[in-house]
Amino acid sequence: TKSKMINDCGSGDDYKHIMNPHMLKQLESDWPDLTSTAGDIDKYQDFWGYEFNKHGTCSMDLYNQHQYFDLALKLKNQFDLLKILRNHGIIPRKRCTVKDVEDAIKAVSGHVPNLNCIGRSSNTM
């Protein structure tokens, strides 16, 4: 079965800046904005705000913002994605297909991930 994408359920500005130093440290370590420099919390807040407004707003009837980020970090830490890929022969500089990556993730999670390749028109990574 194909799952439905759940995005943009809020008003677009539901995110509140994270002030909790422990949560900031966890997010900066475990969910960084890869386009920003470490320690640039203002840009990180923009990134986390984008993610929460796009995805977290769809769970606001179950989880507040703090609970959303806490759950996201727990889920991320439940699966070591780099180890999963490595165990399935997907390593840097080795060509693989999107299906190879999907199959590796599905083998561990039980679900087909929704992957999008950026910058390439072929189905090979």
C-alpha positions as YAML, in Angstrom:
chain: A
units: angstrom
residues:
- id: 1
  name: THR
  ca: [0.00, 0.00, 0.00]
- id: 2
  name: LYS
  ca: [1.09, 3.54, -0.69]
- id: 3
  name: SER
  ca: [1.08, 5.93, 2.23]
- id: 4
  name: LYS
  ca: [-0.22, 9.47, 1.98]
- id: 5
  name: MET
  ca: [2.17, 12.35, 2.57]
- id: 6
  name: ILE
  ca: [1.10, 14.39, 5.57]
- id: 7
  name: ASN
  ca: [2.47, 17.91, 5.27]
- id: 8
  name: ASP
  ca: [1.62, 21.50, 6.10]
- id: 9
  name: CYS
  ca: [-1.25, 20.92, 8.52]
- id: 10
  name: GLY
  ca: [-0.80, 24.16, 10.47]
- id: 11
  name: SER
  ca: [-0.91, 27.85, 9.73]
- id: 12
  name: GLY
  ca: [2.70, 27.95, 8.55]
- id: 13
  name: ASP
  ca: [4.00, 29.85, 11.57]
- id: 14
  name: ASP
  ca: [3.23, 27.47, 14.44]
- id: 15
  name: TYR
  ca: [6.90, 26.95, 15.40]
- id: 16
  name: LYS
  ca: [8.12, 28.64, 18.58]
- id: 17
  name: HIS
  ca: [11.87, 29.19, 19.02]
- id: 18
  name: ILE
  ca: [13.40, 26.49, 21.18]
- id: 19
  name: MET
  ca: [14.85, 27.97, 24.34]
- id: 20
  name: ASN
  ca: [15.63, 24.80, 26.31]
- id: 21
  name: PRO
  ca: [19.47, 24.49, 26.25]
- id: 22
  name: HIS
  ca: [19.36, 20.68, 26.56]
- id: 23
  name: MET
  ca: [16.99, 20.34, 23.59]
- id: 24
  name: LEU
  ca: [19.06, 22.83, 21.55]
- id: 25
  name: LYS
  ca: [22.21, 20.82, 22.20]
- id: 26
  name: GLN
  ca: [20.49, 17.54, 21.28]
- id: 27
  name: LEU
  ca: [19.02, 18.94, 18.08]
- id: 28
  name: GLU
  ca: [22.26, 20.62, 17.05]
- id: 29
  name: SER
  ca: [24.07, 17.30, 17.55]
- id: 30
  name: ASP
  ca: [21.48, 14.87, 16.18]
- id: 31
  name: TRP
  ca: [19.39, 16.91, 13.71]
- id: 32
  name: PRO
  ca: [21.70, 19.58, 12.32]
- id: 33
  name: ASP
  ca: [21.03, 21.85, 9.40]
- id: 34
  name: LEU
  ca: [23.76, 20.62, 7.06]
- id: 35
  name: THR
  ca: [23.74, 23.91, 5.16]
- id: 36
  name: SER
  ca: [24.65, 25.91, 8.28]
- id: 37
  name: THR
  ca: [27.75, 26.19, 10.40]
- id: 38
  name: ALA
  ca: [27.77, 24.44, 13.76]
- id: 39
  name: GLY
  ca: [26.74, 26.88, 16.46]
- id: 40
  name: ASP
  ca: [24.67, 29.07, 14.14]
- id: 41
  name: ILE
  ca: [21.55, 28.53, 16.23]
- id: 42
  name: ASP
  ca: [19.56, 31.25, 14.41]
- id: 43
  name: LYS
  ca: [19.87, 29.38, 11.09]
- id: 44
  name: TYR
  ca: [19.22, 26.08, 12.87]
- id: 45
  name: GLN
  ca: [16.04, 27.55, 14.36]
- id: 46
  name: ASP
  ca: [14.93, 28.42, 10.81]
- id: 47
  name: PHE
  ca: [15.61, 24.83, 9.72]
- id: 48
  name: TRP
  ca: [13.85, 23.25, 12.70]
- id: 49
  name: GLY
  ca: [10.99, 25.71, 12.27]
- id: 50
  name: TYR
  ca: [10.61, 24.67, 8.64]
- id: 51
  name: GLU
  ca: [10.55, 20.98, 9.62]
- id: 52
  name: PHE
  ca: [8.05, 21.52, 12.42]
- id: 53
  name: ASN
  ca: [5.75, 23.73, 10.35]
- id: 54
  name: LYS
  ca: [5.82, 21.24, 7.47]
- id: 55
  name: HIS
  ca: [5.58, 17.96, 9.42]
- id: 56
  name: GLY
  ca: [5.15, 18.53, 13.15]
- id: 57
  name: THR
  ca: [1.96, 20.51, 12.72]
- id: 58
  name: CYS
  ca: [0.26, 17.36, 11.49]
- id: 59
  name: SER
  ca: [0.66, 15.77, 14.90]
- id: 60
  name: MET
  ca: [-0.22, 18.75, 17.09]
- id: 61
  name: ASP
  ca: [-3.40, 17.03, 18.31]
- id: 62
  name: LEU
  ca: [-1.15, 14.32, 19.82]
- id: 63
  name: TYR
  ca: [2.17, 16.04, 20.54]
- id: 64
  name: ASN
  ca: [3.23, 19.55, 21.42]
- id: 65
  name: GLN
  ca: [6.34, 20.99, 19.77]
- id: 66
  name: HIS
  ca: [8.73, 19.76, 22.48]
- id: 67
  name: GLN
  ca: [7.24, 16.25, 22.33]
- id: 68
  name: TYR
  ca: [7.49, 16.28, 18.52]
- id: 69
  name: PHE
  ca: [11.22, 17.01, 18.56]
- id: 70
  name: ASP
  ca: [11.82, 14.58, 21.42]
- id: 71
  name: LEU
  ca: [10.02, 11.81, 19.50]
- id: 72
  name: ALA
  ca: [11.84, 12.68, 16.26]
- id: 73
  name: LEU
  ca: [15.20, 12.37, 18.02]
- id: 74
  name: LYS
  ca: [14.21, 9.04, 19.60]
- id: 75
  name: LEU
  ca: [13.13, 7.66, 16.21]
- id: 76
  name: LYS
  ca: [16.33, 8.89, 14.55]
- id: 77
  name: ASN
  ca: [18.45, 7.27, 17.24]
- id: 78
  name: GLN
  ca: [16.48, 4.00, 17.02]
- id: 79
  name: PHE
  ca: [17.90, 3.36, 13.56]
- id: 80
  name: ASP
  ca: [21.57, 3.88, 12.68]
- id: 81
  name: LEU
  ca: [20.98, 4.71, 9.03]
- id: 82
  name: LEU
  ca: [24.66, 4.75, 8.03]
- id: 83
  name: LYS
  ca: [25.19, 1.31, 9.60]
- id: 84
  name: ILE
  ca: [22.05, -0.03, 7.89]
- id: 85
  name: LEU
  ca: [23.29, 1.17, 4.50]
- id: 86
  name: ARG
  ca: [26.82, -0.10, 5.10]
- id: 87
  name: ASN
  ca: [25.48, -3.54, 6.12]
- id: 88
  name: HIS
  ca: [23.66, -3.68, 2.78]
- id: 89
  name: GLY
  ca: [26.77, -2.80, 0.77]
- id: 90
  name: ILE
  ca: [25.84, 0.83, 0.24]
- id: 91
  name: ILE
  ca: [29.01, 2.78, 0.89]
- id: 92
  name: PRO
  ca: [30.46, 6.09, -0.32]
- id: 93
  name: ARG
  ca: [31.67, 6.14, -3.92]
- id: 94
  name: LYS
  ca: [29.92, 2.85, -4.76]
- id: 95
  name: ARG
  ca: [27.13, 3.22, -7.27]
- id: 96
  name: CYS
  ca: [23.70, 2.08, -6.16]
- id: 97
  name: THR
  ca: [20.13, 2.61, -7.18]
- id: 98
  name: VAL
  ca: [17.34, 4.29, -5.27]
- id: 99
  name: LYS
  ca: [15.75, 0.84, -5.00]
- id: 100
  name: ASP
  ca: [18.93, -0.50, -3.31]
- id: 101
  name: VAL
  ca: [18.62, 2.19, -0.64]
- id: 102
  name: GLU
  ca: [14.86, 1.67, -0.29]
- id: 103
  name: ASP
  ca: [15.33, -2.09, 0.08]
- id: 104
  name: ALA
  ca: [18.03, -1.66, 2.75]
- id: 105
  name: ILE
  ca: [15.85, 0.67, 4.81]
- id: 106
  name: LYS
  ca: [12.75, -1.48, 4.34]
- id: 107
  name: ALA
  ca: [14.66, -4.58, 5.53]
- id: 108
  name: VAL
  ca: [15.21, -2.94, 8.92]
- id: 109
  name: SER
  ca: [12.20, -0.65, 9.34]
- id: 110
  name: GLY
  ca: [9.54, -2.69, 7.55]
- id: 111
  name: HIS
  ca: [8.55, 0.36, 5.50]
- id: 112
  name: VAL
  ca: [9.58, 1.76, 2.13]
- id: 113
  name: PRO
  ca: [11.05, 5.24, 2.67]
- id: 114
  name: ASN
  ca: [9.97, 8.21, 0.60]
- id: 115
  name: LEU
  ca: [13.25, 9.18, -1.07]
- id: 116
  name: ASN
  ca: [13.88, 12.04, -3.44]
- id: 117
  name: CYS
  ca: [17.13, 12.48, -5.36]
- id: 118
  name: ILE
  ca: [18.25, 16.06, -5.76]
- id: 119
  name: GLY
  ca: [20.52, 17.16, -8.58]
- id: 120
  name: ARG
  ca: [20.34, 14.04, -10.71]
- id: 121
  name: SER
  ca: [17.87, 13.03, -13.36]
- id: 122
  name: SER
  ca: [18.66, 9.31, -13.32]
- id: 123
  name: ASN
  ca: [17.49, 6.67, -10.85]
- id: 124
  name: THR
  ca: [21.09, 5.93, -9.79]
- id: 125
  name: MET
  ca: [22.74, 7.58, -6.79]
...
